[in-house]
Every structure is written in C-alpha cells, then in structure tokens.
Amino acid sequence: MKTDDVAEIQHLREGQLWRFQRRYVLIVALENLCVRFKLMDAPDEPGERTLTGDIDTLWRYLTSRRARLVQALARSP
C-alpha cells in the first residue's frame, strides 16, 4: 500500500453507509488490516451476514464502483 492510499483509506469509518449501483455497504468495524462490513440491497435491512476483507481491497472496490457516502454517522456502542 502506498502512502498516498493511506490518506484516502482514512475516510473509511465505522458506521458509514456507502451506496453503489443498487447495493449498500455498511462498515461494521475497522481493524488493523481488515474491515468487517455488510452488503445490503436496502439501507434499512439487517444484511445477510457480516463479511471480512482487506481495507485496501474494499476501498478500491468502492472507488471503482463510484460509491457514494450515504450516511457518515458513527454507530452507537
């Protein structure tokens, strides 16, 4: 990962809801090297299951799909 990418990845935060095409991605938790997230068809549905992936890979996936940030509020603990 390049240092330029680190600044962009800093934009991923827990509780964010991203939209691309007809799907939504909810960031559940950020860890050192991975991110837990849910893929959903609607923003109010609970999601099928929590998925785990590489932070850099998810960020590239969201940017390649031109995802837009829908909700930036952090989840309450």
Secondary structure, 3 states (H helix, E strand, C coil): CCHHHHHHHCCCCCCCEEEECCEEEEEEEECCCEEEEEEECCCCCCCCCEEEEEHHHHHHHHHHCCCEEEECCCCCC
